[in-house]
Amino acid sequence: MNNSEPISVSLKGANNAQYTIITDLNETVADFKKKVEEKTHARMEHQKLAYKGKALSKDDVTLKDAEFINCATVHMMAVVKGGLF
């Protein structure tokens, strides 16, 4: 797959919410978090994302370097005042 081609990522959130995010392997985790914010309204600084059992905590890493593939599934927990949601 050419790295500039769009990929589809499934985002699973709280309360069984599920979203589809169209992104690109050259984008960074920060870029992906912006798209998640647009789709879910969960602010970037409140997002805790995990892919393949690992936290996506480094915003400057590309999705290619994080080993994303088409149809990947990312899990999201939103941090709210008082704990996780």
C-alpha positions as CSV (number, residue, x, y, z in Angstrom):
1,M,0.0,0.0,0.0
2,N,1.3,3.5,-0.9
3,N,1.8,5.5,2.3
4,S,-0.2,8.4,0.9
5,E,-3.3,6.4,0.4
6,P,-6.1,6.9,2.9
7,I,-6.7,4.2,5.5
8,S,-9.8,3.5,7.6
9,V,-9.4,3.2,11.3
10,S,-12.1,1.9,13.7
11,L,-12.3,3.8,16.9
12,K,-14.0,2.2,19.9
13,G,-14.9,4.5,22.8
14,A,-16.8,4.5,26.0
15,N,-20.3,3.0,26.1
16,N,-19.7,0.8,23.0
17,A,-19.5,3.9,20.8
18,Q,-17.8,3.2,17.5
19,Y,-16.5,5.6,14.9
20,T,-14.7,5.3,11.6
21,I,-11.7,7.7,11.0
22,I,-10.2,8.1,7.6
23,T,-6.5,9.0,7.9
24,D,-3.1,8.6,6.3
25,L,-0.1,6.7,7.4
26,N,2.1,9.8,7.1
27,E,0.0,11.7,9.6
28,T,1.2,11.8,13.2
29,V,-0.6,10.6,16.4
30,A,-1.4,14.3,17.0
31,D,-3.1,14.6,13.6
32,F,-5.1,11.5,14.4
33,K,-6.1,12.9,17.8
34,K,-7.4,16.0,16.0
35,K,-9.6,13.9,13.8
36,V,-10.8,11.9,16.8
37,E,-11.7,15.2,18.5
38,E,-13.6,16.4,15.4
39,K,-15.6,13.1,15.3
40,T,-16.2,12.5,19.1
41,H,-15.8,16.0,20.6
42,A,-13.4,14.5,23.1
43,R,-10.6,17.1,23.4
44,M,-7.1,16.0,22.4
45,E,-5.7,16.5,25.9
46,H,-8.4,14.3,27.4
47,Q,-7.9,11.4,25.0
48,K,-6.1,8.2,26.0
49,L,-5.7,6.1,22.9
50,A,-4.4,2.5,22.6
51,Y,-3.5,0.5,19.5
52,K,-2.3,-3.2,19.7
53,G,-2.3,-3.0,23.5
54,K,0.1,0.0,23.6
55,A,-0.7,3.6,24.5
56,L,-0.4,6.2,21.7
57,S,1.4,8.7,24.0
58,K,3.9,10.2,21.6
59,D,2.2,12.8,19.5
60,D,5.0,13.2,17.0
61,V,5.1,9.5,15.9
62,T,3.7,8.8,12.5
63,L,0.9,6.3,12.1
64,K,3.2,4.3,9.9
65,D,5.8,4.1,12.7
66,A,3.1,3.1,15.1
67,E,2.4,0.2,12.6
68,F,-1.2,1.2,11.7
69,I,-2.8,-0.8,8.9
70,N,-6.0,-0.4,7.0
71,C,-9.0,-1.4,9.1
72,A,-7.0,-1.1,12.4
73,T,-8.9,-0.7,15.7
74,V,-8.0,1.9,18.2
75,H,-9.5,2.0,21.7
76,M,-10.2,5.4,23.4
77,M,-10.7,6.3,27.0
78,A,-11.5,9.9,27.7
79,V,-10.1,11.3,30.9
80,V,-12.6,13.5,32.7
81,K,-12.4,15.3,36.0
82,G,-12.3,12.7,38.7
83,G,-11.0,9.8,36.5
84,L,-11.5,7.9,33.3
85,F,-14.7,7.7,31.3
